[in-house]
């Protein structure tokens, strides 16, 4: 399901990259993070956020923004992905947007794991935009909340774990090993 190439790239970037380019000054944090990725090395997070208009409609042809929350430096520190990080944490094109009965859906694929699409949905719930990510975990589709990457020295991934919530409201985990 996950390619050996994807896990190898993930390991190399996870162990060697340090995001050093700051986001443009004054650019706000995206309001609707759908899910995030963490690694075993530190507390920093890669967020996948959906840009929305006032009607909860995805904005633009690439509405999902990927960015770092640099928690090791402070709660409000945010940076763009570096070019070297794009093959692992970045998204493939296109990001098709579809209308659903409840709102909108954007299908994305992580470059490191193109065989596992993620649908990011948005709908207005109690007057607010609700954003959720959905993907296959085990034998069913579940709401994806977190991706954890356990790395080891040098340049290898022990495992990738997807954490989410099943349709029944119970926690779901999917462990992926090379």
Protein Blocks (a to p, Z undefined) as FASTA:
>chain_A
ZZfklmmmmmmmmmmpccfbdcdehiacdfbdfbdcddfkbmcdcdddddddfkopaedj
blbccddddfknojklccdddfklmmmmmccddddddddfklpadddddfklmmlccddd
dddeehiacddddddehjbccddfbdcdddddehiafbdcdddddfkopacdddddZZ
